[in-house]
Amino acid sequence: MKEIVFIVEESQDGGYFARAVNQSIVTQGETIEELRSMISDAVRCHFVEEEMPMYVHLHVTREETFTL
């Protein structure tokens, strides 16, 4: 595996929540920087060295509601 993709969402309680696409990896962090660190740790724990992805892609989504 060369790449892994995470969907990142802002948490209602503050911070960020990330889940991997096609892998059972989820994690969270208070800031994007902390989230990156948590994702790195989670990916390293999930894969053996031979299967470790080279790239991590973060797809950051944000929901916004407003009135007209």
Buried (B, 14 or more C-beta within 10 A) or exposed (E): EEEBBBBBBBEEEEBBBBBBEEBEBEBBBEEBEBBBEBBEEBBEEBBEEEEEBEEBEBEEEEEEEEEE
